Amino acid sequence: MCAGESTDPLTLDALRYLQTPVGKQLLTEALQVGNSLTSQQALRTHHPAEMCRAALALITARERVKDKFDHPEQLLLDREGGEMATRSEVAHYRAWRLRHSNTILDLCCGIGGDMLHLGRSARVVGVDVSRRRLEMARHNCVTYGIDGARFIAADVRTLRPRADAALFDPARRSARGRRQRGAEYDPPLSYVETIRAHLPEVVVKVSPAIPEEELPDGCEVEFVSSGGQCREAALYFGALATTRRRATLLPERHTLVEDGLEVERIGPVGSYVYDPDPAVVRAHLIDELARKIGAWKLDAQIAYLSSDALAATPLARAYRVIDVMPFQVKKLRKHLRREGFFPQQIKRRRFPLEPIEVERKLGVTSGDIPVILILTRLDEKRICLICETVAN
């Protein structure tokens, strides 16, 4: 992730200080005393004030990525760098996809999250315009045992890249928040064509929410999910592209690719309903999943699938349908109470009310049988599927 310098307390001088014996002692003391004003004042009696602020900022940044990295307590990073860095399981998977490349450029490498995995089987060179981020990446690579990693402080637009492949991770955040459109990235998404003039095999990290019309032709678009969330989208060019669309679930690497066949049929609610994984939905591979599990779509515009026989798949969560009824709050409330049901979870697609609002309107907080309410539209009518979770 490319980034300019900032007013963050983790300055280049502070980063170097925190790697010294006295800086490491400051970090140890800061962890022990906490983040209160009194604690900060106590630290400042033995350490420079600006270094105390930097130490506390680093501890906070590490805490924010504890579910994203292995051993985050060893990393150097700032808040923004941690937010934009690739999750460990995703970086590990991407390194596997690039396993045939001997030399890889990590363009806009940020804190080096991808380098920690790319560097295990390839010679990796990190490039970033920010010397702060390069200092973080350098420390992180050394800490994680990535020997031989090289670093270049430069705007990637000034380079003539030479390697077997490149990972391009343009900045997708600004002071105003996330940038979803490729033209707003820094450098913009269009810069990939310049990179490809020198390196045909390129991977570009993009926002999972990138508008469909901005996805370029001539590449593979992959959406990756982990822990039930669509974490990332990436574009693969050259020999790295093996299909047009792909959805992948980590850590098992379950994958679904576009098959180019016709749109699947639409049918009524069967005995089971399936809620596809977010990566499958975002990759627009609902028809492919339906064919794979022998199901049909409930509506052309809705991602739910259905079947009469339970299908085993890691690509969707299955629910057994107990009842189907029009969505009317009073009738639904009466039915739930009569049957002893209580909504353990409320899910929705193409439905105007938020689950928390439906829960409040229903007011059913107890019962003998937990159920899942799936709210959607069929034939432009609001309906509620009362379901139970099944293992598939």
C-alpha positions in Angstrom: 0.0 0.0 0.0 1.6 3.3 -1.1 1.3 6.1 1.4 2.9 9.5 2.0 4.4 10.7 5.3 2.0 11.6 8.1 1.7 13.2 11.5 1.5 9.8 13.1 3.5 9.6 16.4 5.3 6.6 14.9 7.8 8.7 13.0 10.9 7.2 11.4 13.0 8.3 14.4 10.5 6.8 16.8 10.4 3.5 14.9 14.2 3.3 15.1 14.2 4.3 18.8 11.7 1.5 19.6 14.0 -1.1 18.1 16.8 -0.1 20.5 17.2 -1.8 24.0 15.9 1.4 25.7 13.0 1.6 23.3 12.1 -2.1 23.9 12.2 -1.3 27.6 9.8 1.5 27.1 7.4 -0.8 25.3 7.6 -3.3 28.1 6.8 -0.6 30.7 4.0 0.9 28.5 2.3 -2.5 28.4 2.5 -2.8 32.1 1.2 0.6 33.1 -1.6 0.9 30.5 -2.9 3.9 28.4 -4.3 6.2 31.1 -3.2 9.8 31.4 -1.6 9.0 34.8 0.3 6.1 33.1 1.6 8.3 30.4 2.8 10.8 32.9 4.7 8.1 34.8 6.4 6.9 31.6 7.5 10.4 30.7 9.5 10.7 33.9 12.0 8.2 32.4 11.5 8.5 28.6 11.0 11.3 26.1 7.4 12.4 25.7 7.3 11.9 21.9 8.6 8.3 22.3 6.0 7.5 24.9 3.3 8.6 22.5 4.9 6.4 19.8 5.1 3.4 22.1 1.4 3.7 23.1 0.4 4.2 19.5 2.3 1.0 18.5 0.8 -1.0 21.3 -2.7 0.1 20.2 -2.0 -0.7 16.5 -0.7 -4.2 17.5 -3.9 -4.8 19.5 -6.1 -3.9 16.6 -4.5 -6.6 14.3 -4.4 -9.5 16.8 -6.9 -11.5 14.8 -5.1 -10.6 11.5 -1.5 -11.6 12.1 0.5 -14.4 13.8 2.4 -12.9 16.7 1.4 -9.2 16.2 3.2 -8.3 19.4 6.4 -8.5 17.3 5.3 -6.2 14.4 6.1 -2.6 13.7 3.0 -0.9 12.2 0.7 2.0 12.5 -3.0 2.0 12.6 -3.6 2.7 8.9 -0.8 0.3 7.8 -2.4 -2.5 9.9 -5.8 -1.8 8.5 -4.6 -2.0 4.9 -2.2 -4.9 5.3 -3.3 -8.3 4.0 -4.5 -10.9 6.5 -2.1 -13.7 7.2 -4.2 -16.5 5.7 -4.9 -14.4 2.6 -1.2 -13.5 2.1 -0.3 -17.2 2.6 -2.8 -18.2 -0.1 -1.6 -15.5 -2.5 2.0 -16.6 -2.0 0.9 -20.1 -3.0 -0.7 -18.8 -6.2 2.7 -17.1 -7.0 4.7 -20.1 -6.0 6.2 -20.5 -9.5 7.8 -17.1 -9.4 11.4 -16.8 -8.2 11.6 -13.0 -7.9 8.5 -10.9 -6.9 8.1 -7.2 -6.6 5.7 -6.0 -3.9 4.7 -2.6 -5.2 3.3 -0.4 -2.5 4.4 -2.9 0.1 3.2 -1.0 3.2 4.2 -2.7 6.4 5.2 -5.8 4.5 2.3 -8.1 5.3 2.5 -9.9 2.0 6.3 -10.0 2.0 6.2 -12.2 5.1 4.7 -14.9 3.0 6.0 -14.2 -0.5 9.6 -14.2 0.9 9.4 -17.8 2.2 9.8 -19.2 -1.3 10.9 -16.3 -3.5 13.3 -13.4 -3.6 11.0 -10.4 -2.7 11.6 -6.7 -3.2 9.4 -4.2 -1.4 8.8 -0.8 -2.9 7.0 2.0 -1.1 7.1 5.8 -1.3 7.0 6.0 2.6 10.3 5.5 4.4 8.3 5.0 7.6 6.4 2.0 6.1 9.6 0.6 4.6 11.2 0.7 8.1 8.2 -1.2 9.4 8.4 -3.7 6.5 12.2 -4.2 7.0 11.8 -4.9 10.7 8.8 -7.2 10.2 10.7 -9.3 7.5 13.7 -9.6 9.8 11.5 -10.6 12.8 9.6 -13.2 10.7 12.8 -14.7 9.3 12.5 -13.5 5.7 16.1 -13.4 4.7 17.3 -11.6 1.6 14.3 -9.2 1.3 15.3 -6.0 -0.4 13.6 -2.6 -0.1 13.4 0.4 -2.4 12.1 3.9 -1.3 10.4 5.2 -4.4 7.1 6.1 -6.1 6.4 3.0 -8.1 5.5 5.2 -11.1 9.2 6.1 -11.4 10.4 2.5 -11.7 11.0 0.2 -14.7 10.1 -3.1 -12.8 12.1 -6.3 -13.5 11.0 -9.5 -11.9 9.1 -12.7 -12.6 5.9 -11.2 -11.2 4.6 -8.2 -9.3 2.0 -7.7 -6.6 0.5 -4.2 -6.9 -1.4 -2.9 -3.8 -2.4 0.7 -4.4 -3.6 2.8 -1.5 -7.4 2.5 -1.1 -7.8 5.0 1.8 -7.6 8.7 2.2 -8.4 11.2 4.9 -12.0 10.9 3.8 -12.2 7.1 4.2 -12.1 4.1 1.9 -11.7 4.6 -1.9 -13.9 2.1 -3.7 -13.4 3.3 -7.2 -10.3 2.2 -9.0 -9.7 5.7 -10.4 -9.4 7.0 -6.9 -6.6 4.5 -5.9 -3.1 5.9 -5.4 -1.7 5.0 -7.9 -4.9 4.5 -9.9 -6.0 1.1 -11.0 -5.2 2.0 -14.6 -1.5 2.0 -13.7 -1.5 -1.8 -14.0 -1.2 -1.4 -17.7 2.1 0.4 -17.3 3.3 -2.4 -15.0 2.3 -5.0 -17.5 4.3 -3.4 -20.2 7.3 -4.6 -18.3 5.9 -7.6 -16.3 3.1 -9.7 -17.9 2.4 -11.6 -14.6 0.8 -9.2 -12.2 -1.6 -9.4 -9.2 -3.5 -6.4 -8.2 -5.2 -6.1 -4.8 -8.5 -4.2 -5.1 -11.5 -3.5 -2.9 -14.1 -6.2 -2.7 -16.6 -3.4 -3.2 -15.1 -2.2 -6.5 -17.8 -1.4 -9.0 -18.5 -4.1 -11.5 -18.0 -1.8 -14.4 -14.4 -1.0 -13.3 -13.1 -4.5 -13.4 -10.8 -4.7 -16.4 -11.0 -7.3 -19.2 -8.3 -9.9 -19.8 -7.8 -10.9 -16.2 -9.0 -13.3 -13.6 -11.1 -11.7 -10.8 -10.9 -13.6 -7.5 -12.9 -12.9 -4.4 -11.5 -14.4 -1.2 -13.4 -15.0 2.0 -12.3 -16.1 5.5 -14.4 -16.4 8.6 -17.6 -15.9 6.7 -16.6 -12.5 5.4 -15.4 -11.5 1.9 -12.0 -10.2 2.8 -10.4 -9.2 -0.5 -10.6 -9.1 -4.2 -7.6 -9.6 -6.5 -7.0 -9.3 -10.3 -4.6 -11.9 -11.9 -3.0 -11.1 -15.2 -0.9 -13.1 -17.7 -0.3 -16.8 -17.0 -1.5 -16.3 -13.4 -5.1 -16.0 -14.8 -6.6 -19.5 -15.1 -10.3 -18.5 -15.3 -12.5 -15.4 -15.6 -14.2 -15.5 -12.2 -13.3 -17.3 -9.0 -14.5 -17.4 -5.4 -12.2 -19.0 -2.8 -12.8 -19.8 0.8 -9.9 -19.9 3.3 -8.1 -21.6 4.9 -9.2 -24.8 3.1 -8.9 -23.2 -0.3 -12.3 -24.4 -1.5 -12.8 -22.7 -4.8 -15.6 -22.2 -7.4 -14.9 -20.9 -10.9 -17.1 -19.6 -13.7 -18.2 -22.3 -16.1 -19.8 -20.2 -18.9 -23.0 -22.2 -18.9 -26.6 -20.9 -19.0 -28.5 -19.3 -16.2 -30.0 -21.8 -13.8 -33.8 -22.3 -13.4 -35.9 -20.5 -10.8 -38.2 -22.6 -8.6 -40.3 -22.5 -5.5 -39.0 -22.9 -1.9 -37.9 -26.5 -1.4 -37.1 -28.5 1.7 -33.7 -26.7 2.1 -32.5 -23.2 1.5 -28.8 -22.2 1.0 -27.1 -18.9 1.8 -24.0 -18.8 -0.4 -20.7 -17.7 1.0 -20.1 -13.9 0.5 -17.2 -14.6 -1.9 -19.5 -16.6 -4.1 -22.1 -13.9 -4.1 -19.6 -11.1 -4.9 -18.1 -13.2 -7.7 -21.6 -13.6 -9.3 -21.2 -17.4 -9.2 -24.7 -18.3 -7.9 -25.6 -20.2 -11.0 -22.4 -22.2 -10.9 -23.0 -23.1 -7.2 -26.6 -24.1 -8.0 -25.3 -26.6 -10.6 -22.6 -27.9 -8.3 -25.1 -28.8 -5.5 -28.2 -29.6 -7.6 -30.2 -26.7 -6.4 -32.2 -23.9 -8.1 -32.6 -20.2 -7.6 -35.5 -18.7 -5.8 -35.4 -15.4 -7.8 -33.2 -14.0 -10.5 -32.1 -11.1 -8.3 -31.7 -12.9 -5.0 -28.7 -15.1 -4.0 -30.6 -17.7 -2.0 -30.8 -21.3 -3.5 -33.1 -24.2 -2.7 -33.4 -27.9 -3.1 -35.4 -30.9 -1.8 -32.4 -33.0 -0.9 -29.7 -31.7 1.4 -26.4 -31.0 -0.4 -23.0 -31.1 1.2 -20.9 -28.0 0.3 -18.5 -25.7 2.1 -19.6 -22.9 -0.3 -23.0 -22.2 1.4 -24.7 -22.6 4.7 -27.8 -24.8 4.6 -31.1 -24.4 6.4 -34.1 -26.8 6.7 -37.3 -25.0 5.9 -39.9 -25.4 8.6 -42.5 -23.0 7.3 -43.0 -20.3 4.7 -45.4 -17.4 5.2 -46.0 -13.8 4.1 -44.2 -11.3 6.1 -46.7 -9.6 8.4 -45.4 -8.7 11.8 -48.6 -9.5 13.8 -49.2 -12.8 12.1 -45.6 -13.8 12.3 -45.3 -12.9 16.0 -48.5 -15.0 16.7 -47.2 -17.9 14.8 -43.8 -17.9 16.5 -45.3 -17.8 20.0 -47.9 -20.5 19.2 -45.2 -22.9 17.9 -42.7 -22.1 20.7 -40.2 -20.6 18.2 -37.8 -17.7 19.0 -35.6 -16.0 16.4 -32.0 -17.0 17.1 -30.9 -15.1 14.0 -32.6 -13.0 11.3 -31.1 -12.9 7.8 -32.2 -10.9 4.8 -31.7 -10.3 1.1 -33.5 -7.6 -0.9 -35.7 -6.9 2.1 -36.3 -3.3 3.3 -36.1 -3.8 7.0 -32.9 -4.3 9.0 -32.8 -7.5 11.1 -32.5 -5.5 14.4 -35.6 -3.6 13.4 -37.6 -6.8 12.7 -36.4 -8.2 16.0 -37.7 -5.2 17.8 -41.0 -5.2 16.0 -41.6 -8.9 16.7 -40.7 -8.7 20.4 -40.3 -12.5 20.6 -37.3 -13.1 23.0 -38.1 -16.6 24.4 -39.3 -20.0 23.2 -38.4 -23.6 23.3 -37.1 -23.9 19.7 -34.5 -21.6 18.2 -35.1 -20.8 14.5 -33.5 -18.8 11.8 -35.7 -16.2 10.0 -34.8 -15.6 6.4 -36.5 -12.5 5.0 -36.6 -11.8 1.3 -38.9 -11.1 -1.7 -40.4 -13.6 -4.0 -42.5 -12.5 -6.9 -42.2 -9.0 -5.4 -43.9 -10.2 -2.2 -42.3 -10.0 1.2 -41.9 -13.4 2.7 -40.4 -15.1 5.8 -38.8 -18.5 5.7 -38.7 -20.1 9.2 -35.8 -22.4 9.2 -33.4 -24.4 11.3 -29.7 -24.8 10.8 -28.4 -28.2 9.5 -24.9 -29.4 9.1 -23.8 -29.6 5.4 
